[in-house]
Amino acid sequence: MPAFARLAPIALLTAAALAQTAAAQGAACYALAATADGSDALGDLTLTGAGDITFTYAGYDHMPFEDDCDLAGDDSTTCATDCDGGRVTLVRMGEDVLVNYGRRIESVRFESVITAAGSLDASGEGLEGTYRLSPAPLATCTELASRSADVPLGPGAHFPGVARLETGLAQAGYFAGVPDWTFTPETSDALRAAQSDLGQPVTGVATRAFLRLLDRQSGQLGGGC
């Protein structure tokens, strides 16, 4: 038997294995394709391959809300989104991902958008339902996440986002005080220690990207505690 004839089945098996691996890893970005059974008030919804979920709600198109939930190669997973039972479930459906939400919007209003000073009211609105996401260009996820400006939290800051930062630092074992809106020297010391341990630049200033990283490490996942 010619050598190429023996190698051909091996090549086919290898290609099939690679295809299965790629499918398991999923796309770099998914975007809302259809609402299976959910609120019409949802605007945009994206999910990155790293588990970053970003969505907008009716009346707040300029204000993306954030959660974190990573399939990490699994077929399904459920993550907590707030402290009163909120959750999001992700399920692979071929190339698509089904997102089932059950959460309050008010529990993330303060923390999700650092610049949302005009939207600090607690609306009591909720996001309930199932949404189908399909693979999309990474730029789609990037654009939605960038709709709110990144205002870093540093010394002297007095803002609700500081409470989110301090809560995450406390849950990760770095901050011993009571979380509030004021960025103190104790906040700075705890932040620098966390940045060092997490392999981040030790700046003493928390960006939105660092807050999301800290959320994953501490299990806060969007806060509201």
N, C-alpha and C positions, 0 to 999 in steps of 0.2 A: 504494500500500500504506500503510495507517495506520502512524503512527510507532510506536505501541505494539507492532505486529506485528513491526517490524524490531528493536525493542529486546528483545523477549522472548527470542530465542535468545541474545543477548549476556548477558542476566541469568542464563540457565540455565548458560551456560559459566562465568560468574563464580562462581556458586554451586558448580559442580563443582570449580573450581580451589581455592576456599576449603576445600572438603571434603577435597581431596587434601592441601592444606597442613596442615590440622589433623591428618589421619591421620599425615602424616610427622612432625609435631612430637610426637605421642603424648600420653598422659595425664600428669597431674601425679603420679600414684601408681599403682603396680601391686602386687597382692598375690597370694600363692600361691593358685592355683586347683586345680592337680592335679600329681601327681608322675608324669611320663612314664616315667622309668627312673632312680630314684635311691634314696638312703638313706631308710629309714623314720625315721631318727633326727632328721631335720630338723624343727624346730618351725614357726616362722613365717618368712616370707621376703617382703621388700618391696623395691621399686625406685622411686625418684623420677625425675621427668622430668629432673632435673639429674645423674642417674647415681649417687646415693647408694644403695648396697645394704646392707640390714640383715637379719640372720637370727639365729634362735636355734637351739640344738642341744639334743638330748635331755639332760635333767638340768640345763640352764642356761637355763630359760625367763625368768629374771630378768636374764639377761646377754646383751644383744644384741652380736653381732659385726658389724664394718663392713668394707666394701670400696667401691671407687669404680670405676665403668665407665660411660661415657656413650655412648649411641648417636649423639647429636649429629646426628640426622636421617638417619643411615645405616640400611641394612637389617640389618646385622650388624656386630659388632666383638668383638675379643678383648683382654682386659686381663690383665696380670700381677697376682697377688695376694700373692706372697711371693718370696723370693729363691732358692727351690729348685725352680722350675718350676711353681708353682701358677698357675692361670689361671681366668678366668671368661669365657664367651662368651655374648653376647646376640644373639638373632635375632628380628626382628619376624615375627609370624604373624598377619596381619590386625590386629585391635585388641589382640591379646595379644602377650606377649614370652616367648620360650623362654630360660631361663637354664641353661646347662650349666656345672657346677662341677667342678673338680678341684683341691683344695687341702687343706693340713693345717690343722687347727684350732689346734694348739699354736703355730703361727707367729704368730698374732694374739692369743693369750690375754692377754698382758701389755698390749698396746697398745690393744686394742679397748675395754676397760672399765676406766676409771681406778680405779674403786672395787672391783675384783675381787680384793682382797687375799687372800681365802680360796680363790682358784682359780688360783694361780700355778704349779700343777704342769703339766708338759708331758705331756699325755695320749697324744699320738701318734695321736689320732683324725683321721679325714679326712672331707671332704664331697665325695662323688662322685655325679654323676647329672645328669639333666635335669629341670627343673621349669617348669611353665607358669604364668605370671602374667597376671592379667586386670586391667583398669582398676578402681580402687577409690577411695573418698573419700580425700582428702589426709590426713584425720585418722588413717586406718589406718597410714600411713607414719610420721606424727608420733608416734603412741602407741608404736609398737614402738621407735623410736629413743630415746624418752624413758624407757625402762624402767630405764636406769642413770643415776645422778646425774652431773651435770657438775661435776667437781672441778678447777678451774683450776690450772695449774702455774705457780708463781711463785718468787721468791727464797726459798731455804731448803728447797725441796721436795726430797725424796729418794725417788724412786719410779720404777718401770720406764717409766712414761709419759714421763719426762724424756729417756730414751734415744731414744725414738721422736721426740720433738721435736728433739733435737740431731742425730739422723741426717737428718731432713728438712731442717734448717737447713744441715747440711754439704753435702748433695746439691744444695741450691739455691745454694751458694756463700757462705753467711753465717757458718758456724761452722767454725773451723779445728782445734778440739780433737778428742779422742777421745770419742765419745758414751758416757755412763754414766748412772747414776741420779741424779746430783746437779746441781741447778740452781744454777749459779755466776754471778758477774758477767759472765763471757764469754757465758754462755747468754743472759742478759738483754740484753746489747748486740746480739747476733746477732738475737734475737727482735724487738727494737725496730726494727732496720733492715729486717727482713722485713715487719713490720707496716706500716711506712711505705711500702715499695715496692709492697705489695699493696693499698694503699688502705684498710687497716684502722686502727681506733683504736690509737694507740701507747701501750699500757698496760704492756708488759713482762710480761704475764701471758697464758698460752696456754690458751684454752678448747678444748673438744672440737671445736667448729665450726672454730676456727682450725687445729687439727691436721689436719682433713680437707681444708681449703683448701690447707695446706702440702703434704699428700700429693699432691694433684693437681699442684701446681706443681713439686714435686721428682721426681715419678714413683715415689715410694716405694710408694704404693698399699697401705697396710695394714702394711707393714714386715715385720719378722722378720729384717732384715739385721743 
